[in-house]
Every structure is written in structure tokens, then in C-alpha cells.
């Protein structure tokens, strides 16, 4: 931007083409020495931990749904399909949990392991997608409390 005097200023206060002051470069250098480059293993471990927590939450929700379906008994119109779908979801969630444990144990900085880790990561992603689809069907079939139990509370 021209301020009338022929000078060009950036929003950060440096003139066009100017370099940061020496103390700023030193501070940046010290930060990189102290913090180092990004640790890929640390990032992957945090990501896997977050996925595991979400998996545990879904696992608890499915266990609760399974209990509600079993309380309704075989007279419920979607009893068998829901038992199968919830059991499938629970099984797949346990498989993803075990897979995430293996993913955390591998060293991402080792290029020899990248192919195997990529395959395992893609497998985990595919299984999570299947779990989501199965849970959409579980929700579509619906899990309600038994009618007699809800009527007696009113």
C-alpha cells in the first residue's frame, strides 16, 4: 500500500522485502531448538486416543441399546434385526479398538513401516464407516422402552 510518501508497509509492520530483526530470528531459532520438529508419533497417538474415546462412547450407547431391545423381548417387531445389528456394531467397535492399539505401538518415523501403517489406518477408517452405517440402521429401526413400563410411570 502506498501511504503517499512512496513507502510500502505490510500489516505486520515490516516494509516490503525487509527481514525480521536479528532478535526475532534468534527467538524463532530458540523455539525450534526447544520444541524441535513436529513429532509425528505424538500427533498420531493423540489422534488415536481421541478416536478411542469416541469409540468407547459409542460402545456404551450400543450396550445400552442392546439392553433396551432385550428388555422389550422377542415380541418387539424388529427384535432379531436389532440384536444382529447392535451385536455387529459392538464387534466391529472392539476390532477398531484393537486396531488402534496396534497403530499406536508402531513407530511412524520408520519408513519401512509406512506401508503397513497406511493399510491399518485405511482398514480402521473403513471399519469406522461401516460402524456408522450400521448405527444409522439401528437408529432407523428404533429402540424404545417397553410400553408397559412407560405407561406405568405416567
N, C-alpha and C positions, 0 to 999 in steps of 0.2 A: 504494500500500500504506500502510496506517495503522500507524505504529510505536508507537501508544499515546499519543503527545503531540499528535496531530492533524495532524502534518506528512505530506506525501506526497512520496516520493522516487522518482525514476526510477533505472534501473540505471546510467545514465551519471553519476549524482551530482547532476543538476540537479533542483531542485524543480519541480513541475508548473507550467507557464506561465513558468518562468524562461528568460531568453535567455542565450546564451553570452557569456562575458566579452568585453570590447572587444578584448583582445589576441588572443583566439581568432578573432574576426571579421576582424581585421587580417591574421592569418596565412592565413586562408582566402582573403581578397581578394588577398594577395600570390601565393598558389599559382595562382589563376586568371589573374592578370596574367602570371605567368611561364610557365605551361603553356598558357594560352588554352583556348578551347573545343575539343572533340574534333575533330580533322581527319579528315573522312570519307574523303578520298583516301588518307591514311596507313593507315587501317584496311582499306580495300579493297585497297590494294597488298599489305599483309601477308597478307590472306586469299587473294589471287590467287597470291602466292608459295608459300604452303603448298599450295594446290591443284596448282600446277605441280610441286612436289617429289613429291607423291603420284602425279601423272601420269607423271613420269619413272620412278618405282619400278615402276609397272605396265607401262610401256613396256619396261623392261628384262626384267621377268618374261615378258612376251609374246614378246619376241625370243628368250629362252631356250627357251620352249615351242616356238616355230616351229623352232628348230634341232633340238630333240629329235624333233619329228614328222618333219622332213626326213631325219634320220638313220635313222629307222625305215623310211622308204621307202613306196612305194605298196602294199606287201603288208600294211601295218597296216590293220585293218578300218575305222577312221574317218579315214583319211589325208585325203581330199578335204574332208569336213566341217570337220575341224580346221584345215586350211590356210585355208579360206574364213573361218571364224570368227576365227582369230588375225589374219588379214590385215584383216578388217573392224574388229576391235578396235584394231589398230595405226593404221589410217587415221582412225578416229574420235578416237583419242587425239591424233594430230597436229592434227586440226581443232580440238579443245578447246584445245590448247596455243596455237595461233594466235589463237583467240578470246580467250583470257585475256590475250594480249599487247595486243589491241585494247582490252579492258576496262581495263587498267592505264593506257593512254595517255589515256583520256577524263577530263575534269575532272568529278567528281561534284558539285561545288559549283555547277555551271552548270545551272539548272533546265531550260534548253532541251534539254539532252542526256539528261535523266532518262528520257524515253520510250524512246529508242534503247538506253540502258544497261540498262533493265529488260528489253527484248526480248532483248538479247545475253546478259544474265545468265540469263534463263529458258531460252534456247537452250543455253547451256553446261550448265545443270543437267539439261536433258532428254537431252543427248548423254552426260553422265556416267552417267545412269540406264541408257541403252541399253548403254554400255560395261560396266556392272556385270552386266546381264542376259547379254550375250554371253560375259563371262568365267565366269559360272555354267555356261553350256553347255560352254565349253572345259574346265572342271574336271570336269563330268559325263562327257564323252566320254573324259577321261583322257589324259594324256601320260606314257607310261612309257619308260624306257630300253630299247633293244633287248635281247631275251632273251639272245642270244649274248654280248653284251658283259657283262651282269651275271653270266652263268653262268661266264665265263672268269675272273672276279675271285675266285670262291669256292674 
